[in-house]
């Protein structure tokens, strides 16, 4: 605890530069669903107002505008599918913020029970493998954070076969952890990238099997996507997290391990992202060359979907206001900031 406080104190006043993360995939350009604005105004924002009763949190979520990210992922999908994906992406922040900076942050007794209730909830609404959990002991806020997913689950069940839902569930319920440093293990287990990847079959309306997911190329593609999303998310969120005293972030951890200043550690983090991007390209090229027939179709869908996840999040992080305000980014997509 003392070392953490020392690190938080040492961060104050340090300056750092967020590098051009768009350069990771320089040939990618954002393509949004043509009815993005309608989806935001008629679906996502009213849905947030219906389930998030705290006006400050409601405004914060609406300002973050997760519909932009969904509109990139669903550029060629139906309007109804776009609306469902936008709600799903927004939900990650509704649920996650309860633990990071909300009513559960300092309530260890409730955290364990609520997490178990969440698992039971998703087993019921997606896989029909458990009873609908009794949420009556929780506050309205905690009940709404799960009940708001009912309509999302209903649409997913309509579009995806049970086999696909079961296989998709395995993407982010697998207990296997990569043999990396402890930080990466925690990130792999707690970040929302795998549930986002799990929306790809729904977005594209394409059934998948466990054999598809077990393919070596598919596993590597998901892993590189995970590392890219984790790395860039930590780089974007560093200022906010340092302000809140949260130092379990890749950049401060690099600072501690390598005895570096904040900006030096940011450069190291960018090098890690570049390495993951190279790995992504190599795996994607190999999959395109070796996959045949239906497997090639699955490979193409997941390559496109995972690339859109990485760069869609990048575009959303630059254009939304969850991490930086409008106008802070330079024309070259770098951002100078002080901690």
C-alpha positions in Angstrom: 0.0 0.0 0.0 2.8 2.4 0.9 4.6 1.7 -2.5 1.3 2.4 -4.3 0.9 5.7 -2.5 4.5 6.6 -3.3 3.8 5.8 -7.0 0.6 7.9 -7.1 2.5 10.8 -5.5 5.4 10.5 -8.0 3.0 10.5 -11.0 1.7 14.0 -10.1 3.1 16.6 -12.5 4.7 14.2 -14.8 4.0 14.7 -18.5 3.4 12.0 -21.1 2.5 11.7 -24.8 0.0 9.3 -26.1 1.5 8.1 -29.4 -0.4 7.7 -32.6 -2.3 4.5 -32.0 -4.0 4.7 -35.4 -0.6 3.8 -36.9 -1.0 0.2 -35.6 -3.2 -0.5 -38.6 -2.5 2.3 -41.0 -4.6 0.9 -43.8 -7.8 0.8 -41.6 -10.4 3.6 -42.0 -13.6 3.9 -39.9 -16.8 2.9 -41.7 -19.9 3.6 -39.6 -23.5 2.3 -40.0 -25.5 4.9 -41.9 -28.1 5.0 -39.2 -25.7 5.4 -36.3 -27.2 8.7 -35.1 -30.7 7.3 -35.1 -29.6 4.2 -33.1 -27.9 6.5 -30.6 -30.9 8.9 -30.2 -33.8 6.4 -30.5 -32.3 3.3 -28.9 -29.1 3.5 -26.9 -29.6 6.8 -25.0 -33.3 6.1 -24.0 -32.2 2.6 -22.9 -29.5 4.1 -20.7 -32.1 6.5 -19.2 -34.4 3.6 -18.5 -32.0 1.6 -16.5 -29.4 4.1 -15.1 -31.3 6.2 -12.6 -28.3 8.3 -11.4 -28.4 11.4 -13.7 -24.6 11.9 -13.5 -23.8 8.4 -14.4 -26.5 8.4 -17.1 -25.0 11.6 -18.7 -21.5 10.1 -18.5 -22.5 6.9 -20.3 -24.4 8.9 -23.0 -21.4 11.1 -23.5 -19.1 8.1 -23.9 -21.2 7.2 -26.9 -20.6 3.5 -27.3 -22.9 3.5 -30.3 -19.9 4.8 -32.3 -18.0 1.7 -31.6 -21.0 -0.5 -32.3 -21.6 1.4 -35.6 -18.1 0.4 -36.8 -18.6 -3.2 -35.8 -22.1 -3.3 -37.4 -21.4 -1.1 -40.4 -23.1 -3.6 -42.8 -25.6 -5.1 -40.3 -29.3 -4.3 -39.8 -30.4 -1.4 -37.8 -31.9 -3.7 -35.2 -28.6 -5.6 -34.8 -26.7 -2.3 -34.4 -29.1 -1.3 -31.6 -28.5 -4.5 -29.7 -24.7 -4.4 -30.1 -24.6 -0.8 -28.9 -26.6 -1.7 -25.8 -24.3 -4.6 -25.2 -21.1 -2.5 -25.5 -22.6 0.2 -23.2 -23.5 -2.5 -20.6 -19.8 -3.4 -20.1 -19.3 0.1 -18.6 -22.5 0.0 -16.6 -21.4 -3.3 -14.9 -17.7 -2.7 -14.7 -18.0 0.8 -13.3 -19.9 -0.6 -10.3 -16.7 -2.3 -9.2 -14.1 0.3 -10.4 -15.7 3.5 -9.2 -19.3 2.8 -8.1 -21.4 1.4 -5.3 -19.5 -1.9 -5.1 -16.0 -0.4 -5.0 -15.6 -0.8 -1.2 -18.2 -3.4 -0.5 -16.3 -6.6 -0.6 -19.1 -8.6 1.1 -21.5 -7.9 -1.8 -19.0 -8.1 -4.6 -18.5 -11.9 -4.4 -22.3 -12.6 -4.2 -23.1 -10.2 -7.0 -20.5 -11.7 -9.3 -21.9 -15.1 -8.7 -25.4 -13.8 -9.4 -24.1 -12.3 -12.6 -22.7 -15.7 -13.7 -26.0 -17.4 -13.0 -27.9 -14.7 -14.8 -25.9 -15.1 -18.0 -26.1 -18.9 -17.8 -29.8 -18.5 -17.7 -30.4 -15.9 -20.4 -27.9 -17.2 -22.9 -27.6 -20.9 -22.3 -30.7 -21.8 -20.2 -28.3 -23.7 -17.8 -29.4 -22.2 -14.5 -32.4 -20.6 -12.8 -32.9 -16.9 -13.1 -31.1 -15.6 -10.0 -33.1 -13.9 -7.2 -31.9 -10.3 -7.3 -34.3 -9.0 -4.7 -31.5 -8.6 -2.0 -29.7 -6.1 -4.2 -30.3 -2.4 -4.8 -32.3 -1.1 -7.8 -29.0 -0.1 -9.4 -27.5 -3.6 -9.1 -30.7 -5.2 -10.3 -30.9 -2.9 -13.3 -27.3 -3.6 -14.2 -28.4 -7.2 -15.0 -32.0 -6.8 -16.0 -31.1 -4.3 -18.7 -29.5 -7.3 -20.6 -32.8 -9.2 -21.0 -33.7 -7.7 -24.3 -30.1 -8.1 -25.6 -30.1 -11.8 -24.7 -33.4 -12.3 -26.4 -32.2 -10.9 -29.7 -28.9 -12.9 -29.5 -30.9 -16.1 -29.0 -33.1 -15.3 -32.0 -30.1 -14.8 -34.3 -27.6 -17.3 -33.1 -28.1 -21.1 -32.8 -27.7 -22.6 -29.3 -24.5 -24.3 -30.5 -23.0 -20.9 -31.4 -24.1 -19.3 -28.1 -22.5 -22.2 -26.2 -19.3 -22.0 -28.2 -19.2 -18.2 -27.8 -19.7 -18.5 -24.1 -16.5 -20.6 -24.0 -14.5 -17.7 -25.5 -14.6 -15.8 -22.2 -15.3 -18.5 -19.6 -12.2 -20.5 -20.2 -10.0 -20.6 -17.1 -6.8 -21.0 -19.0 -4.4 -18.1 -18.4 -1.4 -17.2 -20.5 1.9 -17.7 -18.8 2.8 -14.0 -18.6 3.4 -11.7 -15.7 0.7 -11.4 -13.0 -0.6 -8.2 -14.4 -1.4 -9.7 -17.8 -3.1 -12.7 -16.1 -5.4 -10.3 -14.3 -6.1 -8.4 -17.4 -6.9 -11.5 -19.3 -9.4 -12.6 -16.7 -11.2 -9.3 -16.0 -11.2 -7.1 -19.2 -14.1 -7.1 -21.5 -12.4 -7.9 -24.8 -13.5 -11.5 -24.9 -17.2 -10.8 -24.6 -16.7 -8.2 -27.3 -15.1 -10.8 -29.5 -18.0 -13.1 -28.7 -20.4 -10.7 -30.4 -18.8 -11.3 -33.8 -21.0 -14.3 -34.8 -24.1 -12.3 -33.8 -23.0 -9.2 -35.8 -22.2 -11.2 -38.9 -25.1 -13.7 -38.5 -22.7 -16.6 -38.9 -22.8 -19.9 -36.8 -19.5 -21.2 -35.4 -18.5 -24.5 -33.8 -16.1 -25.4 -31.0 -13.8 -26.7 -33.6 -13.6 -23.3 -35.2 -12.7 -21.7 -31.9 -10.1 -24.4 -31.1 -8.2 -23.7 -34.3 -4.6 -22.5 -33.5 -4.9 -19.5 -35.7 -8.2 -18.4 -34.1 -6.7 -18.8 -30.6 -3.7 -16.7 -31.6 -5.9 -14.1 -33.3 -8.0 -13.7 -30.2 -4.8 -13.4 -28.0 -3.3 -10.7 -30.2 -6.6 -8.8 -30.2 -6.7 -9.1 -26.4 -3.2 -7.7 -25.9 -3.8 -4.9 -28.4 -7.1 -3.9 -26.7 -5.6 -4.1 -23.2 -2.5 -2.2 -24.1 -4.2 0.7 -25.8 -7.0 0.9 -23.2 -4.4 1.3 -20.5 -2.6 4.0 -22.5 -5.8 5.9 -23.1 -7.1 5.6 -19.5 -3.8 6.3 -17.7 -4.6 9.9 -16.9 -8.0 9.2 -15.5 -6.8 6.2 -13.5 -3.8 8.1 -12.0 -6.2 10.9 -11.0 -8.3 8.3 -9.2 -5.3 6.6 -7.5 -5.6 3.5 -9.7 -2.1 2.3 -10.5 -2.9 -1.2 -11.8 -2.3 -0.1 -15.3 0.3 -1.3 -17.8 2.1 2.1 -17.9 2.7 2.5 -14.1 3.7 -1.2 -13.9 6.3 -0.7 -16.6 7.5 2.4 -14.6 7.9 0.2 -11.4 9.6 -2.7 -13.1 12.0 -0.7 -15.3 12.4 2.4 -13.1 11.2 4.7 -15.9 9.4 8.0 -16.1 5.8 8.1 -17.3 6.5 9.2 -20.8 9.3 6.6 -21.2 6.9 3.9 -20.0 4.3 5.1 -22.5 6.8 4.5 -25.3 7.6 1.0 -24.0 3.8 0.2 -23.9 3.5 1.4 -27.5 6.4 -0.9 -28.5 4.4 -3.8 -27.0 1.3 -2.7 -29.0 3.4 -2.6 -32.2 4.7 -6.1 -31.5 1.1 -7.4 -31.0 0.0 -5.7 -34.2 2.8 -7.5 -36.1 1.7 -10.8 -34.6 -1.9 -10.1 -35.6 -0.8 -9.4 -39.2 1.3 -12.6 -39.3 -1.5 -14.8 -37.9 -4.1 -13.3 -40.3 -1.9 -13.8 -43.3 -1.3 -17.4 -42.3 -5.0 -18.1 -41.8 -5.9 -16.6 -45.2 -3.3 -18.8 -46.9 -4.2 -22.1 -45.2 -7.9 -22.0 -44.5 -10.2 -23.5 -47.2 -13.9 -23.5 -47.9 -16.1 -22.8 -44.8 -13.0 -22.4 -42.6 -11.8 -19.6 -44.9 -15.2 -17.8 -44.5 -14.9 -18.2 -40.7 -11.3 -16.9 -40.8 -12.2 -13.9 -42.9 -15.1 -13.0 -40.6 -13.0 -13.2 -37.4 -10.0 -11.4 -38.9 -12.3 -8.5 -40.0 -14.2 -8.5 -36.7 -11.1 -8.6 -34.5 -9.4 -5.8 -36.6 -12.6 -3.7 -36.2 -12.6 -4.3 -32.5 -9.0 -3.0 -32.1 -9.3 -0.1 -34.4 -13.0 0.6 -33.6 -12.0 1.0 -29.9 -9.1 3.2 -31.0 -11.4 5.5 -33.1 -14.0 5.6 -30.2 -11.3 6.4 -27.7 -10.1 9.3 -29.8 -13.6 10.7 -30.7 -15.5 9.9 -27.5 -15.0 11.8 -24.2 -14.4 8.9 -21.8 -10.7 9.6 -21.6 -10.0 12.9 -23.3 -12.1 15.9 -24.2 -12.7 17.0 -27.8 -9.8 19.0 -29.2 -7.1 17.4 -27.0 -5.8 15.2 -29.8 -3.4 16.7 -32.3 -3.7 16.2 -36.1 -1.2 13.4 -35.9 -3.3 11.6 -33.3 -0.9 12.2 -30.5 -2.1 13.6 -27.2 0.1 15.5 -24.7 -1.1 15.5 -21.1 0.0 16.0 -17.6 -0.7 13.7 -14.7 
